[in-house]
Amino acid sequence: MRIYLIDEINPSDIKKIDGFLKKNALQSGMGEIFWVQIPDDILTEMQRQHRKCRPHVFSVELGPDWIKLEFFVRSLKNMRCTCPAYCTSQQTNFIINFAHGMIEDLGIKT
């Protein structure tokens, strides 16, 4: 899997990230995994056409001193569809900017 990993994060900062994600992302059934919606205007043509598969999201996983963001866009409604795919460059930039913006907003030093 292609990912963006930020490590060596202080455990108290992981708690800040957890709180941020609880407010700004969808929680999965597993406590450490969150789903962040990809904006409709940067979906691929196929993802835009698959309205029944929305929302299209990427995953964020929290570890004890790291955060991992996947460069894979998936559907929360239909896992067997053809619309999930690795990120386009625009989607990749969105994910990286999401991570950097979150870290900056929370005042985390990495």
Beta strands, then each sheet from edge to edge (+ up, - down):
strand 1: 3-6
strand 2: 26-27
strand 3: 33-37
strand 4: 56-62
strand 5: 67-70
strand 6: 72-75
strand 7: 85-86
sheet 1: 1+ 5- 4+ 3- 2+
sheet 2: 1+ 5- 4+ 6- 7+
end
